[in-house]
Amino acid sequence: MIERFDFSDLRELFAKANEQKSGDQLAGIAARSERERVAAKRKLADLTLEEIVRRPLIDPSEDDVTRLILETFDPQLFRSLGSMTVGEFREFLLDDGTTGTQLQATAGGHHPGNRRRRRQAMSNKDLVLAAPAAAISGMMASCSCCS
């Protein structure tokens, strides 16, 4: 029998895609199994970056940090990235052909909310592989997608 997992909203999807943490378990938001975590990661990888930006998890009118993030976000730079899925962006970061210059050109369009989602879609090995190009381009100071 095929096991199916439904995620009621982005908040639940992101929580279930996280690596196992005792705090998430205590809060009752952790994936119940490794299969559910993998299913959440796969669904997250299929979301476009634009979908994530359109639906902030915390209402900017109720949270100063979220509001500041949205106010400093560069929508012009993001236009070239918005249609990419989290998985496609992961592949872009890991591609040996992606240059530091290309990464730097997109740095202002990296919505901070998407940075965490990319980390959730990437394994520790992926993060290690992506970090050198990000560091060379100077993105490590401005982009937490590889930290």
Residue pairs with C-beta under 8 A, 6 or more apart in sequence:
3 35
5 16
5 35
5 36
5 39
5 40
7 13
7 16
7 40
7 43
10 47
10 52
10 55
10 57
11 57
12 29
13 40
13 43
13 44
14 40
14 44
14 57
14 116
14 117
14 120
15 24
15 29
15 30
15 31
16 29
16 30
16 31
16 36
16 37
16 39
16 40
17 31
17 37
17 40
17 41
17 43
17 44
17 117
17 120
17 121
18 24
18 30
18 31
18 37
18 120
19 37
20 30
20 31
20 37
21 30
24 30
31 37
31 40
41 120
41 121
44 86
44 117
44 120
44 121
45 85
45 86
45 87
45 90
45 121
46 85
46 86
46 87
47 85
47 86
47 117
48 82
48 83
48 84
48 85
48 86
49 78
49 81
49 82
49 83
49 84
49 85
49 86
49 89
49 111
49 114
50 82
50 83
52 86
52 111
52 113
52 114
52 117
53 73
53 78
53 82
53 111
53 113
53 114
56 66
56 70
56 113
57 113
58 65
58 66
59 66
60 66
60 67
60 70
61 67
69 111
69 112
69 113
73 109
73 111
73 112
74 108
74 109
75 109
76 109
77 105
77 106
77 107
77 108
77 109
78 109
78 110
78 111
79 109
80 106
80 109
81 89
81 106
81 109
81 110
84 92
86 114
86 117
86 118
86 121
87 121
89 114
89 118
90 118
90 121
90 122
90 126
92 98
93 103
93 118
93 122
93 126
93 130
93 133
93 134
93 145
93 146
94 126
94 129
94 130
98 133
99 133
99 137
100 133
100 136
100 137
100 138
101 137
102 137
103 133
103 134
103 137
103 139
104 137
104 138
104 139
107 137
107 138
107 139
107 142
107 143
108 142
110 142
110 143
110 145
112 144
114 145
115 143
115 144
115 145
116 144
118 145
119 127
119 144
119 145
122 130
127 146
130 145
130 146
131 140
131 146
131 147
134 140
134 143
134 145
134 146
135 146
139 145
139 146
140 146
140 147
